[in-house]
Amino acid sequence: MRIGIVNNMSRETEVLLQAVARKPEHHVIWIGKSGADAVELCAKETPDLILMGLLAGLAEMDCVEATRRIMARTPCAIVIVTGSVQINAARVFEAMGHGALDVVDMPASGTGDLQDSALPLLAKIATVSSLIGEKDSVRRSPAPGNGASERLLRQPLIAIGASAGGPAALAAVLRGLPKGFPAAIVVVQHVEAHFAGGMADWLSQQSAMPVTVAREGERPAVGRVVLAGTSDHLTLKDAHRLGYTPEPRDYLHRPSVDVFFESVNQLWRGDAVGVLLTGMGSDGARGLKALRNRGHHTIAQDRATSAVYGMPKAAAALNAADDILPMERIASRLVDLVVGTIPSQRLPPVYQV
């Protein structure tokens, strides 16, 4: 794994170097002493993982601001390394709110064997390596028959939003996806909570994959479809778990597609594809734009096949969609993206208006 280290304490930097060196498969590709260094170095050579100290005393760009800028410009996995998670909880969690993946204690030095104190850090690095699926090796592995083709990272997330006309559009999309489709699918459909269970059962009859109502704490799973099922907003609570929240309370749509898309944008650590289907209003358009700005592939349904050309129209007006497609072509595009084509940001847009 290619690692960047950011710390303004030279002794802590040395401890991290010694700890990382205990695993020959890890390589430190650069070292920064400030948040500004981290942003600049990450833009020049984006690592798989950044081990970031709190950058105490650097108020102009501490770990929180550095994390925010990196995740906005050159996103990668960031783990905050601190001497005390409890004492520094506010800054740690604020950084995690901007996209830091996790936090770990700084290995102790001068008080025993570094090998033992480095174990939690090395375990965290191994976990991150598993989560990102060794991104570089995947990008270098061409798909059969096409030297330029590459696959998306393992276990991507398909985030779908829909409203008026959505059930039919969702059924058409799900019918076109094969059993065992290698992605997790989460759907936010504007529907009264007491209808959600019935809608999930109905969609299961249209789909080769099971469709269930999302439960609090549930993990998105490959080959399964989960549907928002309460009048609260469905969100990612962290990088792995779904949950519900009443906030924001003043949103017209409950559950809101924008709220879910924005949580994916902030917390999901793999590849994602955002899909906005037929519906009245503009819910989901801003969230789809945020996903596209982050480098995720985005799809909006076209005018001709939308029962109500509101939400996808708003997305098109914001230039939020890489592809604008008829309902019947969305599933095949998802299969292409997930199973055997180049990463979404390198694909030419497809317009079928």
TATA-V958209 format. One record per residue. N is the residue number from 0. RES is the residue in three letters. SS is DSSP state (a for helix, b for strand, c for the rest). PHI is phi in whole degrees, -180 to 180 (none if undefined). D_FIRST is the distance of its C-alpha to the first C-alpha in Angstrom with 1 decimal. Layout:
N,RES,SS,PHI,D_FIRST
N,RES,SS,PHI,D_FIRST
//
This chain:
0,MET,c,none,0.0
1,ARG,b,-90,3.8
2,ILE,b,-123,6.2
3,GLY,b,-108,10.0
4,ILE,b,-118,12.6
5,VAL,b,-128,16.1
6,ASN,c,-161,19.0
7,ASN,c,-95,22.6
8,MET,c,-112,23.2
9,SER,a,-61,22.5
10,ARG,a,-66,22.8
11,GLU,a,-66,20.2
12,THR,a,-60,17.7
13,GLU,a,-65,18.5
14,VAL,a,-62,18.0
15,LEU,a,-64,14.5
16,LEU,a,-61,13.6
17,GLN,a,-65,15.3
18,ALA,a,-67,13.8
19,VAL,a,-63,10.1
20,ALA,c,-65,11.5
21,ARG,c,-72,12.8
22,LYS,c,-120,9.7
23,PRO,c,-63,9.4
24,GLU,c,-78,6.2
25,HIS,c,-100,4.6
26,HIS,b,-134,6.1
27,VAL,b,-82,8.4
28,ILE,b,-96,9.7
29,TRP,b,-162,12.7
30,ILE,b,-130,14.9
31,GLY,b,-117,17.6
32,LYS,c,-109,20.8
33,SER,c,-152,22.1
34,GLY,a,-63,21.6
35,ALA,a,-62,22.9
36,ASP,a,-58,20.4
37,ALA,a,-62,17.6
38,VAL,a,-62,19.3
39,GLU,a,-68,20.0
40,LEU,a,-67,16.7
41,CYS,a,-66,14.9
42,ALA,a,-68,17.7
43,LYS,a,-78,17.2
44,GLU,c,-151,13.4
45,THR,c,-77,11.8
46,PRO,c,-81,8.2
47,ASP,c,-74,6.3
48,LEU,b,-148,7.6
49,ILE,b,-113,10.5
50,LEU,b,-95,12.1
51,MET,b,-113,15.7
52,GLY,c,-74,18.8
53,LEU,c,-72,22.1
54,LEU,c,57,23.2
55,ALA,c,-59,26.7
56,GLY,c,86,29.6
57,LEU,c,-105,28.0
58,ALA,c,-63,30.1
59,GLU,c,-70,29.7
60,MET,c,-162,26.1
61,ASP,c,-86,24.6
62,CYS,a,-63,21.6
63,VAL,a,-67,23.5
64,GLU,a,-69,24.5
65,ALA,a,-62,21.2
66,THR,a,-62,19.5
67,ARG,a,-59,22.4
68,ARG,a,-70,22.2
69,ILE,a,-64,18.5
70,MET,a,-68,18.7
71,ALA,a,-81,21.9
72,ARG,a,-108,20.8
73,THR,c,-136,17.0
74,PRO,c,-61,15.8
75,CYS,c,-157,12.3
76,ALA,b,-70,11.3
77,ILE,b,-128,13.0
78,VAL,b,-117,13.7
79,ILE,b,-81,16.9
80,VAL,b,-114,17.3
81,THR,b,-143,21.0
82,GLY,c,-72,23.6
83,SER,c,-154,25.5
84,VAL,c,-65,24.7
85,GLN,c,-65,28.4
86,ILE,c,-66,29.7
87,ASN,c,-104,27.3
88,ALA,a,-57,27.4
89,ALA,a,-60,28.9
90,ARG,a,-71,26.3
91,VAL,a,-61,23.4
92,PHE,a,-71,24.9
93,GLU,a,-66,25.9
94,ALA,a,-63,22.3
95,MET,a,-65,21.3
96,GLY,a,-65,24.3
97,HIS,c,-93,22.8
98,GLY,c,125,19.5
99,ALA,c,-60,17.4
100,LEU,c,-78,15.8
101,ASP,b,-166,16.7
102,VAL,b,-139,17.9
103,VAL,b,-148,17.5
104,ASP,b,-73,19.8
105,MET,c,-65,19.1
106,PRO,c,-56,19.1
107,ALA,c,-75,22.7
108,SER,c,-128,23.6
109,GLY,c,79,27.0
110,THR,c,-128,28.1
111,GLY,c,143,26.9
112,ASP,c,-80,24.0
113,LEU,a,-60,20.7
114,GLN,a,-57,19.1
115,ASP,a,-71,20.9
116,SER,a,-71,20.4
117,ALA,c,-84,16.6
118,LEU,a,-59,16.5
119,PRO,a,-61,16.6
120,LEU,a,-64,13.7
121,LEU,a,-66,11.5
122,ALA,a,-65,13.1
123,LYS,a,-65,12.4
124,ILE,a,-63,8.6
125,ALA,a,-64,9.1
126,THR,a,-64,11.5
127,VAL,a,-62,9.6
128,SER,a,-58,7.0
129,SER,a,-68,10.4
130,LEU,a,-66,12.1
131,ILE,a,-84,10.3
132,GLY,c,68,10.5
133,GLU,c,50,7.5
134,LYS,a,-52,9.3
135,ASP,a,-64,8.8
136,SER,a,-66,10.1
137,VAL,a,-66,12.8
138,ARG,a,-66,13.9
139,ARG,c,-88,14.4
140,SER,c,-99,16.5
141,PRO,c,-71,20.1
142,ALA,c,-74,22.5
143,PRO,c,-56,25.5
144,GLY,c,85,28.2
145,ASN,c,-150,26.6
146,GLY,c,-64,24.2
147,ALA,c,-94,23.5
148,SER,c,-84,22.9
149,GLU,c,-140,19.7
150,ARG,c,-99,19.2
151,LEU,c,-68,18.3
152,LEU,c,-60,15.4
153,ARG,c,-62,16.6
154,GLN,c,52,19.3
155,PRO,b,-73,20.3
156,LEU,b,-113,23.2
157,ILE,b,-103,26.6
158,ALA,b,-106,28.5
159,ILE,b,-120,32.2
160,GLY,b,-122,35.0
161,ALA,b,-156,38.7
162,SER,c,-142,42.2
163,ALA,c,-58,45.7
164,GLY,c,86,45.6
165,GLY,a,-65,42.2
166,PRO,a,-54,43.1
167,ALA,a,-67,44.2
168,ALA,a,-65,41.3
169,LEU,a,-62,38.8
170,ALA,a,-60,40.8
171,ALA,a,-64,40.6
172,VAL,a,-67,36.8
173,LEU,a,-66,36.2
174,ARG,a,-61,38.7
175,GLY,c,-85,36.7
176,LEU,c,-102,33.5
177,PRO,c,-76,33.2
178,LYS,c,-60,33.0
179,GLY,c,77,29.5
180,PHE,c,-49,28.2
181,PRO,c,-81,24.4
182,ALA,b,-154,24.1
183,ALA,b,-87,25.4
184,ILE,b,-125,28.5
185,VAL,b,-125,30.0
186,VAL,b,-118,33.4
187,VAL,b,-114,35.4
188,GLN,b,-115,39.0
189,HIS,c,-68,41.8
190,VAL,c,-154,44.0
191,GLU,c,-60,46.1
192,ALA,a,-57,44.4
193,HIS,a,-73,47.1
194,PHE,a,-99,46.5
195,ALA,a,-63,42.8
196,GLY,a,-62,43.2
197,GLY,a,-65,45.7
198,MET,a,-66,43.6
199,ALA,a,-62,40.6
200,ASP,a,-63,43.0
201,TRP,a,-67,44.4
202,LEU,a,-65,41.0
203,SER,a,-60,40.1
204,GLN,a,-72,43.2
205,GLN,a,-93,42.0
206,SER,c,-119,38.4
207,ALA,c,-77,36.9
208,MET,c,-110,34.5
209,PRO,c,-68,35.7
210,VAL,b,-121,36.3
211,THR,b,-133,36.6
212,VAL,b,-78,37.1
213,ALA,c,-66,34.0
214,ARG,c,-103,34.3
215,GLU,c,-58,33.2
216,GLY,c,85,29.8
217,GLU,c,-69,29.2
218,ARG,b,-97,25.7
219,PRO,c,-57,25.5
220,ALA,c,-127,25.4
221,VAL,c,-59,24.9
222,GLY,c,79,28.3
223,ARG,c,-131,30.2
224,VAL,b,-119,32.0
225,VAL,b,-120,32.8
226,LEU,b,-121,35.4
227,ALA,c,-56,36.2
228,GLY,c,-131,39.1
229,THR,c,-135,40.7
230,SER,c,-83,42.2
231,ASP,c,-85,39.4
232,HIS,b,-81,36.3
233,LEU,b,-82,33.4
234,THR,b,-142,30.0
235,LEU,b,-82,26.5
236,LYS,c,-83,26.8
237,ASP,c,-153,23.1
238,ALA,c,-68,20.0
239,HIS,c,-129,21.5
240,ARG,b,-122,25.3
241,LEU,b,-91,28.3
242,GLY,b,-168,31.4
243,TYR,b,-118,34.5
244,THR,b,-143,35.7
245,PRO,c,-78,39.2
246,GLU,c,-95,37.8
247,PRO,c,-75,38.6
248,ARG,c,-80,42.2
249,ASP,c,-93,43.7
250,TYR,c,-74,41.9
251,LEU,c,-64,44.5
252,HIS,c,-95,42.3
253,ARG,c,-136,41.3
254,PRO,c,-76,38.7
255,SER,c,-100,37.3
256,VAL,a,-67,34.9
257,ASP,a,-58,33.9
258,VAL,a,-61,32.9
259,PHE,a,-69,30.7
260,PHE,a,-58,29.1
261,GLU,a,-67,28.4
262,SER,a,-69,26.7
263,VAL,a,-62,24.5
264,ASN,a,-60,23.7
265,GLN,a,-87,22.8
266,LEU,a,-116,21.2
267,TRP,c,-69,19.8
268,ARG,c,-102,16.0
269,GLY,c,-104,16.1
270,ASP,c,-75,18.4
271,ALA,b,-140,22.0
272,VAL,b,-124,25.3
273,GLY,b,-97,28.3
274,VAL,b,-129,31.8
275,LEU,b,-118,35.0
276,LEU,c,-104,38.2
277,THR,c,-49,41.9
278,GLY,b,167,43.3
279,MET,c,-87,45.6
280,GLY,c,92,44.5
281,SER,c,-131,41.2
282,ASP,c,-58,38.9
283,GLY,c,98,35.4
284,ALA,a,-67,35.8
285,ARG,a,-66,34.1
286,GLY,a,-65,31.3
287,LEU,a,-65,30.8
288,LYS,a,-62,30.8
289,ALA,a,-63,28.1
290,LEU,a,-63,25.9
291,ARG,a,-64,26.5
292,ASN,a,-62,25.9
293,ARG,c,-80,22.4
294,GLY,c,103,21.7
295,HIS,c,-80,22.6
296,HIS,b,-79,25.2
297,THR,b,-135,28.7
298,ILE,b,-134,32.0
299,ALA,b,-124,35.5
300,GLN,b,-71,38.6
301,ASP,c,-83,41.3
302,ARG,c,-65,44.8
303,ALA,c,-63,46.7
304,THR,c,-103,45.1
305,SER,c,-83,44.7
306,ALA,c,-64,47.4
307,VAL,c,-134,47.1
308,TYR,b,-89,45.3
309,GLY,c,-113,44.4
310,MET,a,-61,40.8
311,PRO,a,-67,39.4
312,LYS,a,-65,41.9
313,ALA,a,-62,40.6
314,ALA,a,-66,37.0
315,ALA,a,-63,38.3
316,ALA,a,-65,40.2
317,LEU,c,-87,37.0
318,ASN,c,56,35.2
319,ALA,c,-89,32.8
320,ALA,c,-111,32.5
321,ASP,c,-68,30.7
322,ASP,b,-124,33.1
323,ILE,b,-116,36.7
324,LEU,b,-131,37.8
325,PRO,c,-68,40.7
326,MET,a,-50,40.2
327,GLU,a,-76,40.4
328,ARG,a,-103,37.5
329,ILE,a,-69,34.9
330,ALA,a,-61,33.9
331,SER,a,-64,33.5
332,ARG,a,-67,31.3
333,LEU,a,-64,29.1
334,VAL,a,-62,28.9
335,ASP,a,-59,28.0
336,LEU,a,-66,25.2
337,VAL,a,-85,23.6
338,VAL,a,-93,24.5
339,GLY,a,-164,24.4
340,THR,c,-130,24.3
341,ILE,c,-70,22.2
342,PRO,c,-54,20.4
343,SER,a,-56,23.2
344,GLN,a,-68,23.0
345,ARG,a,-99,23.8
346,LEU,c,-82,26.7
347,PRO,c,-68,30.2
348,PRO,c,-65,32.1
349,VAL,c,-120,34.8
350,TYR,b,-120,38.1
351,GLN,c,-130,40.8
352,VAL,c,-94,43.1
//
